Amino acid sequence: MLKEMFYTGMGAAAFLKEKVEEEMKKMEEKGKIKSEDAKCFLDTIEQKGKEEDAKIKDKMKTILKEVIDELGLATKDDLQKLKEDLQSKI
């Protein structure tokens, strides 16, 4: 479910980006905006998107860690420690 929500959000963001680029191109062709300004605007939007993507990934990691803790599931670190403990006793 989380995976589907993530892909839906990413798809929506990609769709929105395409639409904004199309509108900016139309405005540029009509002379309502300079190509330099359009490029600057699109670069700014792209940077904001990357920042939001990083925030979302960090939030997802935090949520998943909380779920793992609540369910009492073993992590890689837990398994590695157990493996080391078993090897030291052999």
N, C-alpha and C positions, 0 to 999 in steps of 0.2 A: 504494500500500500504506500509506504514512504517513497519507494522507488518510482511508483507511478505518479505520485504527487510531484516529485522532483522533476521527472521528465516532462510532465505537463507544464510546470512553471518554466522550464528551459525552452520548451516549444513556444510558449506564449511570448517569452522574451525575444526569441529569434524572429517570430512573426512581427512583433511590434517594431523591432529594429529594421526589418525590411520595409515596412510601411513608412516609417519615419524617413528612411533613406529615399524612398520613392517621392515622398512629398517635398523633401529638400531639393531633390533633382528638378522637380516640376517648378518650384519657386525660383531656382537658379535659372532655368530655361526662360522663365517669364521675366527675368531681370528684377525680381523682388528681393533677391539676396545675392551677395557676391559669392563666388565659388570658394574663396578663402574663408569667408564666414561660415559657409555650409560645412566645409571640411573641419573647421575648428569646433563647431557645434557637434558634429558626428563623433569626433575624437573625444570630446568631453563626455558624451553619452556612453561611448564605449568604455572609457576609463571608469565611470560610475558603475557600469554593469559589471566590470571585473571586480571592483571593490565589493559590490553587493554579493557577487558569487562567492568571494572569499568569506564574507560574513556568514552566508547561508551554510557553507560547508563547515565552518567552525561551530555554528549552532547545531547542525546535524550531528557532528561528532560528540558534542556535549550531551545531546539528548540520547544518543545511542549508548554512551557510557553510563548514563543514569539508568537506562533500561536494563543494561547488562548487570549493573550493581543490584538493582531491585529484584531481578530474576535469580541472582546468585550464580550467574554463569562464570565459568573459568575464562580468564583472559590468556593471551600468549605469555605474558609475564608470569602468571600463576602456574601455567604448565611448565615453563622453563625452570622455575624455582623447584617445582615438584621433581622434575627430571634430575636437576642437580642434587637435590636431597637424596633421591634414590641411588644415584651413582656414588655419592659419598658414603653410603651405607653398604655398598657392595664390596 
